[in-house]
Amino acid sequence: MSSGDSNGLQQVSKIVNSFFNKPETLAFREPVNPKAMGIPDYPQIVKNPMDLGTVRTKLEEGRYERAEDVARDVRLIWSNCILYNSPGSEFGLLAAGLAKKFEERFSRVKTAEKERDRKPSAKSEPVNTKAPTLDEKVRFTYDLYRTTKVDVGQVMEQVDARCPQALKSPADDEVELNVDMLDPLTFRFVERLLRQSLQGNASATSNNSAGTTAASASSTSSSTSKSKSGGGGGGGGSSGGSSGPKKRKNSDGETRPKKQRA
């Protein structure tokens, strides 16, 4: 078994455990008992029964070679339920919803596997597996608050795929990250991901600032040039800068400043 397959199995194992602990998967945790449940026709309809408890046992015993093998058994759980209960039934709809959630999370595992395959392991950076200190956790939380929403979303996706127990959803549209629940390997991965995102954002901001400064300098230079060329019709006045408002004498010989227009 390659290191990529091993890592994929670890990630899909976390997904299976997460689904096993969901309240709505209670009916899928153990094999169906046709006699006890009063459904004697179940074996005639469902030829290959499967449940989350059996998948977990097979994972613990090392009976899977690849993450895709695990996914095939998990899919069998949902399809068996839909087959026996019909798609529009209460259990059929529940199984369809769980199947969709599983595919969403499993797709991230497959994406991570493809990324690892594209990067030769010999050139990969050494992995820091030390447990994070309190200062590192505080710094990570601070960086998470000051990055973009897109980058936060990427961090959450990686945590969901690698360490889902660190996430909780107090509401349907909210997800909270418990940094203390992250295992060292996941923490170091998302810490590096966040640092790279911040460096990229800082570089983009610096380039934008430089462009803005150059444009401002060009505008100022153009304005100065126009001022010098446009003020030459007054004869032999001083070549220095502006000397403030001009003055004139009134009928009493008193000098008053000339009024300026608003």
Backbone hydrogen bonds in HBPLUS format (Angstrom, degrees):
<---DONOR---> <-ACCEPTOR-->    atom                        ^
c    i                          cat <-CA-CA->   ^        H-A-AA   ^      H-
h    n   atom  resd res      DA  || num        DHA   H-A  angle D-A-AA Bond
n    s   type  num  typ     dist DA aas  dist angle  dist       angle   num
A0006-SER N   A0002-SER O   3.02 MM   4  6.32 157.5  2.07 147.9 154.4     1
A0007-ASN N   A0003-SER O   2.92 MM   4  6.12 158.6  1.97 146.9 152.1     2
A0008-GLY N   A0004-GLY O   2.96 MM   4  6.14 157.7  2.01 145.5 152.0     3
A0009-LEU N   A0005-ASP O   2.93 MM   4  6.14 152.4  2.00 147.3 154.3     4
A0010-GLN N   A0006-SER O   3.04 MM   4  6.31 149.5  2.13 143.8 152.0     5
A0011-GLN N   A0007-ASN O   3.05 MM   4  6.36 155.4  2.11 149.0 155.1     6
A0012-VAL N   A0008-GLY O   2.98 MM   4  6.21 165.2  2.00 152.0 155.9     7
A0013-SER N   A0009-LEU O   2.89 MM   4  5.88 142.1  2.04 138.3 148.8     8
A0014-LYS N   A0010-GLN O   3.20 MM   4  6.46 147.0  2.31 139.6 146.7     9
A0015-ILE N   A0011-GLN O   3.21 MM   4  6.58 147.7  2.32 140.9 149.6    10
A0016-VAL N   A0012-VAL O   2.95 MM   4  6.23 159.5  1.99 148.0 152.7    11
A0017-ASN N   A0013-SER O   2.97 MM   4  6.22 163.3  2.00 149.6 153.9    12
A0018-SER N   A0014-LYS O   2.96 MM   4  6.10 151.0  2.04 140.3 148.6    13
A0019-PHE N   A0015-ILE O   2.93 MM   4  6.24 158.3  1.97 153.1 158.3    14
A0020-PHE N   A0016-VAL O   2.85 MM   4  6.06 153.8  1.92 148.9 157.1    15
A0021-ASN N   A0017-ASN O   3.19 MM   4  6.37 142.9  2.33 141.7 149.3    16
A0022-LYS N   A0019-PHE O   3.12 MM   3  5.22 159.0  2.17 104.7 111.3    17
A0025-THR N   A0022-LYS O   3.13 MM   3  5.59 164.9  2.15 115.9 120.6    18
A0028-PHE N   A0025-THR O   2.88 MM   3  5.25 154.9  1.94 115.0 123.5    19
A0029-ARG N   A0026-LEU O   3.48 MM   3  5.64 172.7  2.48 110.7 111.4    20
A0052-LEU N   A0028-PHE O   2.83 MM  24  5.98 160.8  1.87 171.5 170.1    21
A0053-GLY N   A0029-ARG O   3.02 MM  24  5.01 127.6  2.30 111.1 124.4    22
A0037-MET N   A0033-ASN O   2.96 MM   4  6.01 152.1  2.04 158.4 167.2    23
A0038-GLY N   A0034-PRO O   2.97 MM   4  5.82 109.5  2.49 132.6 146.4    24
A0039-ILE N   A0034-PRO O   2.85 MM   5  4.80 160.2  1.89 146.1 149.2    25
A0038-GLY N   A0035-LYS O   3.24 MM   3  5.16 153.9  2.32  97.9 105.7    26
A0042-TYR N   A0039-ILE O   3.07 MM   3  5.75 168.3  2.09 125.6 128.0    27
A0044-GLN N   A0041-ASP O   3.11 MM   3  5.37 128.7  2.38 104.7 118.3    28
A0045-ILE N   A0041-ASP O   3.24 MM   4  6.54 139.9  2.41 150.2 161.3    29
A0045-ILE N   A0042-TYR O   3.12 MM   3  5.30 132.8  2.36 102.4 114.8    30
A0046-VAL N   A0042-TYR O   2.82 MM   4  5.83 174.8  1.82 170.6 171.5    31
A0055-VAL N   A0051-ASP O   3.16 MM   4  6.49 156.1  2.22 148.3 155.2    32
A0056-ARG N   A0052-LEU O   2.93 MM   4  6.18 158.6  1.98 150.1 155.5    33
A0057-THR N   A0053-GLY O   3.03 MM   4  6.27 157.6  2.09 145.6 151.6    34
A0058-LYS N   A0054-THR O   2.98 MM   4  6.21 159.9  2.02 150.5 155.5    35
A0059-LEU N   A0055-VAL O   2.99 MM   4  6.22 148.4  2.09 145.8 154.5    36
A0060-GLU N   A0056-ARG O   2.95 MM   4  6.22 161.3  1.99 152.2 156.8    37
A0061-GLU N   A0057-THR O   2.98 MM   4  6.17 143.5  2.11 144.7 154.7    38
A0063-ARG N   A0058-LYS O   2.91 MM   5  5.19 171.7  1.91 161.5 159.9    39
A0062-GLY N   A0059-LEU O   3.11 MM   3  5.12 158.0  2.16 102.7 109.4    40
A0069-ASP N   A0066-ARG O   3.10 MM   3  5.40 135.6  2.31 102.4 113.6    41
A0070-VAL N   A0067-ALA O   3.09 MM   3  5.24 122.3  2.44  99.1 112.9    42
A0071-ALA N   A0067-ALA O   3.03 MM   4  6.40 161.9  2.07 152.5 157.5    43
A0072-ARG N   A0068-GLU O   2.99 MM   4  6.18 146.6  2.10 141.1 149.5    44
A0073-ASP N   A0069-ASP O   3.36 MM   4  6.68 152.8  2.44 140.5 145.7    45
A0073-ASP N   A0070-VAL O   3.09 MM   3  5.36 118.9  2.48 101.3 115.3    46
A0074-VAL N   A0070-VAL O   3.00 MM   4  6.34 159.9  2.04 154.6 160.9    47
A0075-ARG N   A0071-ALA O   2.88 MM   4  6.04 159.5  1.92 150.8 156.1    48
A0076-LEU N   A0072-ARG O   3.12 MM   4  6.30 140.6  2.29 134.5 144.9    49
A0077-ILE N   A0073-ASP O   3.24 MM   4  6.65 138.6  2.42 141.7 151.2    50
A0077-ILE N   A0074-VAL O   3.11 MM   3  5.27 129.6  2.38  98.5 111.1    51
A0079-SER N   A0075-ARG O   2.96 MM   4  6.20 169.1  1.97 156.3 159.8    52
A0080-ASN N   A0076-LEU O   2.91 MM   4  5.87 155.7  1.97 143.5 149.5    53
A0081-CYS N   A0077-ILE O   3.26 MM   4  6.44 157.8  2.32 142.9 148.3    54
A0082-ILE N   A0078-TRP O   3.04 MM   4  6.33 161.6  2.08 152.5 157.2    55
A0083-LEU N   A0079-SER O   2.86 MM   4  5.95 154.2  1.92 144.6 152.3    56
A0084-TYR N   A0080-ASN O   3.01 MM   4  6.22 163.1  2.04 151.1 154.2    57
A0085-ASN N   A0081-CYS O   2.95 MM   4  5.94 164.4  1.97 150.2 155.4    58
A0086-SER N   A0082-ILE O   2.85 MM   4  5.07 136.8  2.04 134.4 141.3    59
A0089-SER N   A0086-SER O   3.25 MM   3  5.67 165.4  2.27 115.6 120.0    60
A0093-LEU N   A0089-SER O   2.91 MM   4  6.07 160.1  1.95 152.7 156.0    61
A0094-LEU N   A0090-GLU O   3.08 MM   4  6.25 152.9  2.15 140.6 148.5    62
A0095-ALA N   A0091-PHE O   2.90 MM   4  6.06 163.3  1.92 148.6 152.5    63
A0096-ALA N   A0092-GLY O   3.01 MM   4  6.20 153.3  2.08 142.1 149.6    64
A0097-GLY N   A0093-LEU O   3.00 MM   4  6.22 154.2  2.07 145.7 151.9    65
A0098-LEU N   A0094-LEU O   3.01 MM   4  6.29 158.2  2.06 151.4 157.2    66
A0099-ALA N   A0095-ALA O   2.86 MM   4  6.00 152.6  1.94 145.9 154.1    67
A0100-LYS N   A0096-ALA O   3.09 MM   4  6.30 153.3  2.17 142.9 148.8    68
A0101-LYS N   A0097-GLY O   3.18 MM   4  6.46 160.5  2.22 146.0 150.5    69
A0102-PHE N   A0098-LEU O   2.90 MM   4  6.10 158.0  1.95 149.8 156.2    70
A0103-GLU N   A0099-ALA O   3.01 MM   4  6.22 163.4  2.04 150.0 153.9    71
A0104-GLU N   A0100-LYS O   3.08 MM   4  6.30 152.8  2.16 146.5 153.8    72
A0105-ARG N   A0101-LYS O   3.19 MM   4  6.47 158.5  2.23 148.3 152.7    73
A0106-PHE N   A0102-PHE O   2.78 MM   4  5.97 160.6  1.82 156.3 163.0    74
A0107-SER N   A0103-GLU O   2.94 MM   4  5.87 148.2  2.04 141.2 148.0    75
A0108-ARG N   A0105-ARG O   3.22 MM   3  5.48 134.8  2.44 100.4 111.3    76
A0109-VAL N   A0106-PHE O   3.03 MM   3  5.09 122.4  2.37  97.2 111.9    77
A0110-LYS N   A0106-PHE O   3.08 MM   4  6.46 156.9  2.13 152.4 158.2    78
A0111-THR N   A0107-SER O   2.94 MM   4  6.16 152.2  2.02 142.0 149.8    79
A0112-ALA N   A0108-ARG O   2.96 MM   4  6.14 157.6  2.01 144.1 149.6    80
A0113-GLU N   A0109-VAL O   2.98 MM   4  6.24 150.5  2.07 145.4 153.7    81
A0114-LYS N   A0110-LYS O   3.02 MM   4  6.32 156.0  2.08 147.7 153.4    82
A0115-GLU N   A0111-THR O   3.05 MM   4  6.33 153.9  2.12 147.7 154.7    83
A0116-ARG N   A0112-ALA O   3.02 MM   4  6.28 152.7  2.10 145.2 152.3    84
A0117-ASP N   A0113-GLU O   2.96 MM   4  6.23 150.0  2.05 145.9 154.5    85
A0118-ARG N   A0114-LYS O   3.10 MM   4  6.36 139.7  2.27 141.5 151.3    86
A0119-LYS N   A0116-ARG O   3.23 MM   3  5.26 139.7  2.40  97.1 108.1    87
A0123-LYS N   A0120-PRO O   3.16 MM   3  5.72 147.0  2.27 112.5 120.4    88
A0124-SER N   A0121-SER O   3.25 MM   3  5.11 155.5  2.31  98.1 105.5    89
A0137-LYS N   A0133-THR O   3.05 MM   4  6.35 151.4  2.14 146.9 154.5    90
A0138-VAL N   A0134-LEU O   2.96 MM   4  6.22 158.5  2.01 150.9 156.7    91
A0139-ARG N   A0135-ASP O   2.90 MM   4  6.09 158.9  1.95 146.7 152.7    92
A0140-PHE N   A0136-GLU O   2.92 MM   4  6.04 156.4  1.98 142.5 149.1    93
A0141-THR N   A0137-LYS O   2.98 MM   4  6.21 159.8  2.02 147.7 152.6    94
A0142-TYR N   A0138-VAL O   2.96 MM   4  6.20 157.1  2.02 148.0 154.5    95
A0143-ASP N   A0139-ARG O   2.89 MM   4  6.14 161.8  1.92 152.3 157.0    96
A0144-LEU N   A0140-PHE O   2.91 MM   4  6.10 147.3  2.02 144.8 154.2    97
A0145-TYR N   A0141-THR O   3.18 MM   4  6.46 144.5  2.32 142.3 150.2    98
A0145-TYR N   A0142-TYR O   3.18 MM   3  5.29 125.3  2.50  96.6 109.7    99
A0146-ARG N   A0142-TYR O   3.27 MM   4  6.57 138.1  2.45 142.3 153.2   100
A0146-ARG N   A0143-ASP O   3.23 MM   3  5.22 129.8  2.50  93.5 106.3   101
A0152-VAL N   A0148-THR O   3.02 MM   4  6.32 154.9  2.08 148.3 155.8   102
A0153-GLY N   A0149-LYS O   2.94 MM   4  6.14 154.4  2.00 144.8 151.5   103
A0154-GLN N   A0150-VAL O   3.09 MM   4  6.44 148.1  2.19 143.6 151.7   104
A0155-VAL N   A0151-ASP O   3.03 MM   4  6.32 156.3  2.09 148.5 154.5   105
A0156-MET N   A0152-VAL O   2.94 MM   4  6.22 162.5  1.97 153.7 158.2   106
A0157-GLU N   A0153-GLY O   2.99 MM   4  6.18 151.2  2.07 144.2 151.9   107
A0158-GLN N   A0154-GLN O   3.12 MM   4  6.36 158.3  2.17 146.8 151.6   108
A0159-VAL N   A0155-VAL O   2.97 MM   4  6.27 158.3  2.02 151.8 158.2   109
A0160-ASP N   A0156-MET O   2.87 MM   4  6.01 156.7  1.92 146.4 153.2   110
A0161-ALA N   A0157-GLU O   3.04 MM   4  6.29 147.2  2.15 143.1 151.1   111
A0162-ARG N   A0158-GLN O   2.90 MM   4  6.00 147.0  2.01 145.9 155.2   112
A0163-CYS N   A0159-VAL O   2.65 MM   4  5.12 157.3  1.70 141.2 149.1   113
A0166-ALA N   A0163-CYS O   3.04 MM   3  5.96 169.5  2.05 129.1 132.5   114
A0167-LEU N   A0164-PRO O   3.05 MM   3  5.56 167.0  2.07 117.4 121.2   115
A0178-ASN N   A0166-ALA O   2.81 MM  12  5.14 171.3  1.82 160.0 162.9   116
A0168-LYS N   A0176-GLU O   3.03 MM   8  5.33 149.6  2.12 144.8 153.0   117
A0176-GLU N   A0168-LYS O   2.77 MM   8  5.33 172.3  1.78 165.7 168.5   118
A0174-GLU N   A0171-ALA O   3.16 MM   3  5.14 168.1  2.17 111.2 112.2   119
A0181-MET N   A0178-ASN O   2.98 MM   3  5.54 153.6  2.05 115.2 123.2   120
A0182-LEU N   A0179-VAL O   3.18 MM   3  5.48 162.4  2.21 109.9 115.3   121
A0187-PHE N   A0183-ASP O   2.93 MM   4  6.12 167.9  1.94 164.1 168.2   122
A0188-ARG N   A0184-PRO O   2.96 MM   4  6.13 165.8  1.98 152.2 155.2   123
A0189-PHE N   A0185-LEU O   3.10 MM   4  6.28 149.4  2.20 140.2 148.7   124
A0190-VAL N   A0186-THR O   2.99 MM   4  6.26 173.1  2.00 164.4 163.1   125
A0191-GLU N   A0187-PHE O   2.84 MM   4  5.84 146.3  1.95 146.4 157.1   126
A0192-ARG N   A0188-ARG O   3.07 MM   4  6.12 158.5  2.12 139.1 143.8   127
A0193-LEU N   A0189-PHE O   2.96 MM   4  6.24 156.4  2.02 146.5 153.9   128
A0194-LEU N   A0190-VAL O   2.86 MM   4  5.93 157.3  1.91 142.5 148.0   129
A0195-ARG N   A0191-GLU O   2.97 MM   4  6.16 155.6  2.03 144.6 151.5   130
A0196-GLN N   A0192-ARG O   2.99 MM   4  6.19 160.0  2.03 149.8 154.4   131
A0197-SER N   A0193-LEU O   3.08 MM   4  6.29 152.4  2.16 142.0 149.7   132
A0198-LEU N   A0194-LEU O   2.98 MM   4  6.22 159.3  2.02 151.1 155.9   133
A0199-GLN N   A0195-ARG O   2.98 MM   4  6.21 156.4  2.04 147.8 154.3   134
A0200-GLY N   A0196-GLN O   2.97 MM   4  6.16 155.4  2.03 144.9 151.6   135
A0201-ASN N   A0197-SER O   2.91 MM   4  6.17 155.4  1.97 148.1 155.0   136
A0202-ALA N   A0198-LEU O   2.88 MM   4  6.06 155.5  1.94 146.5 153.3   137
A0203-SER N   A0199-GLN O   2.97 MM   4  6.14 153.5  2.04 144.5 151.4   138
A0204-ALA N   A0200-GLY O   3.03 MM   4  6.26 156.9  2.08 145.2 151.2   139
A0205-THR N   A0201-ASN O   2.94 MM   4  6.16 156.6  1.99 146.7 153.2   140
A0206-SER N   A0202-ALA O   2.93 MM   4  6.11 153.6  2.01 144.7 151.8   141
A0207-ASN N   A0203-SER O   3.02 MM   4  6.26 157.0  2.07 147.6 153.1   142
A0208-ASN N   A0204-ALA O   3.01 MM   4  6.23 156.3  2.07 146.3 152.8   143
A0209-SER N   A0205-THR O   2.94 MM   4  6.14 154.7  2.00 146.6 153.4   144
A0210-ALA N   A0206-SER O   2.99 MM   4  6.18 156.4  2.05 146.6 152.8   145
A0211-GLY N   A0207-ASN O   3.06 MM   4  6.28 156.9  2.12 145.5 151.3   146
A0212-THR N   A0208-ASN O   2.95 MM   4  6.19 154.7  2.01 146.0 153.1   147
A0213-THR N   A0209-SER O   2.89 MM   4  6.11 158.9  1.93 151.1 156.4   148
A0214-ALA N   A0210-ALA O   3.00 MM   4  6.18 159.8  2.04 147.8 153.0   149
A0215-ALA N   A0211-GLY O   3.01 MM   4  6.19 156.8  2.06 144.2 150.6   150
A0216-SER N   A0212-THR O   2.93 MM   4  6.14 151.8  2.01 145.3 153.2   151
A0217-ALA N   A0213-THR O   2.90 MM   4  6.11 158.0  1.94 150.3 155.9   152
A0218-SER N   A0214-ALA O   2.98 MM   4  6.17 155.5  2.04 145.5 152.1   153
A0219-SER N   A0215-ALA O   3.02 MM   4  6.22 153.2  2.10 142.6 149.6   154
A0220-THR N   A0216-SER O   2.94 MM   4  6.18 156.7  1.99 149.3 155.4   155
A0221-SER N   A0217-ALA O   2.97 MM   4  6.14 159.7  2.01 148.0 153.3   156
A0222-SER N   A0218-SER O   3.05 MM   4  6.23 156.1  2.11 144.3 150.6   157
A0223-SER N   A0219-SER O   3.00 MM   4  6.22 156.2  2.06 145.4 151.8   158
A0224-THR N   A0220-THR O   2.97 MM   4  6.19 158.0  2.02 150.8 156.1   159
A0225-SER N   A0221-SER O   3.06 MM   4  6.22 157.5  2.11 145.7 151.7   160
A0226-LYS N   A0222-SER O   3.11 MM   4  6.36 157.3  2.16 148.1 153.3   161
A0227-SER N   A0223-SER O   3.08 MM   4  6.32 151.0  2.17 144.4 152.1   162
A0228-LYS N   A0224-THR O   3.12 MM   4  6.41 155.6  2.18 151.3 156.2   163
A0229-SER N   A0225-SER O   3.17 MM   4  6.38 161.8  2.20 149.4 154.1   164
A0230-GLY N   A0226-LYS O   2.97 MM   4  5.93 140.9  2.13 144.5 154.1   165
A0258-LYS N   A0246-LYS O   3.04 MM  12  5.86 166.4  2.06 162.9 161.8   166
A0248-ARG N   A0256-ARG O   3.34 MM   8  6.01 165.7  2.36 160.2 160.7   167
A0256-ARG N   A0248-ARG O   3.18 MM   8  6.01 168.1  2.19 168.6 166.1   168
A0250-ASN N   A0254-GLU O   3.03 MM   4  5.63 157.2  2.08 147.9 153.6   169
A0253-GLY N   A0250-ASN O   3.02 MM   3  5.41 162.2  2.06 114.3 118.7   170
